[in-house]
Amino acid sequence: MRHIAFLFVLATGIALAPAAVAAACYADYKAKQDNPLRLHYGVAEVSQCAGDAAEAELRARLSAAGWTLLNVVSVFDESGLAERKESAGPYYLRF
């Protein structure tokens, strides 16, 4: 009986592992451009939920588009998207 229980737990863990790995992460951030000064608040999907990794990823993406990352406000899962959509406006999932 223990063997069957072990196999069940193992199978359940294997089945749930891809879902945990595939969980989406998002970050909201503030960025700027100079000459003339422009500021924006945005939301972006990031590949890692860790704050430092999200910051490095966003810094590179924004820089390529001529923006400077000021700060990452927070990192969150998809449950936090809807409440930030209006505030981010055209910068919602743009970068």
PEQUICOR-V318399 format. One record per helix or strand of 2 or more residues. SS is the DSSP state (alpha for helix, beta for strand). FROM is the first residue (numbers start at 1). TO is the last residue. Records with the same first field share a line. If there is no record, write none. Layout:
SS=FROM-TO ; FROM-TO
This chain:
alpha=2-21 ; 51-64 ; 78-91
beta=25-33 ; 38-46 ; 68-76
